[in-house]
Amino acid sequence: MFADRQRELTYLNELLNRKKPGPAQLILLYGRRRIGKTALLLEWVGRNTIPHTYWAAEKEPAELQRRKLYARLLNLPLRQAPLFDSWAELWDAVAAIVGDRRQILILDELPYAAESDPAALSALQHAWDAHFQHSNLVIVLCGSQVRVMESLQMHQSPLFGRLTGQWYLEPLPYSALRDFFPDWSAEERVATYGVAGGVPAYLAWLDPALSLSANVRQSILAEGSMFLAEPMFLLYDEVREPQSYLATLKAIGLGNHTLSDISNYALIATSHLSVYLQRLQDLKLVERRLPAATPTAKRRNSRLGRYHLADPYFRFYFRFIAPFHEYLPFDTERVLARIRQELRAFVGGTAFEELARQWVIAQGAAGRLSLRPEIVGAHWSRKVQADVVAVDWSSRQLLLGECKWGDGRVDRQTVRELIDGKGPLLRRELEDGDEWQFHYALFSRAGLTPAAAAELQRHDGLDVDLARLDAELY
């Protein structure tokens, strides 16, 4: 299923009308495995009338790669395509074929071509300089190895200075889950977001005709499930020493978020651990978070950073599956029992809080809040923990929010604790805290009691229940 991606399609369509630079384009589109890069590109070329060629490199000799590309370009049977001794020779032939025609050429899984022949990128650079930059050809370079694809933009890359655009493909937003699971409730979609996030392939592996609980049993924990193998596939595709990275991810997934705690659990010295954490951050699998109210000048050198798994499925996997991997698939009930016992708290402390912060970002960008947030996140210190904090440093305004994923309605006492308890504590941590204007928000699954709603309204607070969150996240 193809869902959402309107921003990406708009960007790609605008490439076709560019004058500067242009009309020739050399675009980098990359992102992690399963994120939907190929589906996006094929959807894009399928919606316009410009002739296109799609080719995906495979792990095979460079001579065969070149032959397959030429055959695909001319729509020939492979046996009728000639052999080329070099990529330079192949690109000369391609230039002669394309000429001045308007055409799109998609080169997918480019790292495999560079791996088979290190001269592949230099040959493409020379071909761009000599032939394509003055043509009508649009070339899209695509790949799943994030580290390799990002290196193409660096100074030492042969393609440095030639690229005319780049796009890192992010997971789908929460709102896209409506397309995959149109008959599910908002509660089920939030829980599913907590389990699978916005990775299109993961969502497509789930059966919308089943409940989430049934999907966990039949799709995620089943013998031979792609869900069980996915973390290993991704790690082995990107890093050396995968066991050290795996130990790091396990440590974070089980609730160790400081450098020392991760080091102690994973049995990796902090000097080495920093290298692994940085690589995992580069791969967008781990993120380092700081308390949201940390001043901008202190953020770079702050020692309050905590490391979290950035991908929802990795959070789910390393919380519920990795610790019991040896029991699968023979003792699925042991894993299911833990999931049933802890999933609600897990979703409330991960997905729901994350979606609440996304809601604040979206509302702030749309100008629907009393402040324009510069930082949105959680906040923690020795005296105060807050689920949602949005800071507008320029106007000295702060939004302080609490998330409640329980079944019952939030009572008045919870509102009082937020406003009279956490508010003053956080104010004392701010420089010139008395000069700051505070705003408050309650994010809840079941809404507020009448007394709680009245108390929050008395302070002009925001009451964002699940129905409102679901409707306004887009």
Summary of the structure (lengths in Angstrom):
residues: 474
radius of gyration: 25.2
end to end distance: 18.4
largest distance: 78.8
contacts: 1532
relative contact order: 0.08
helix: 52%
strand: 15%
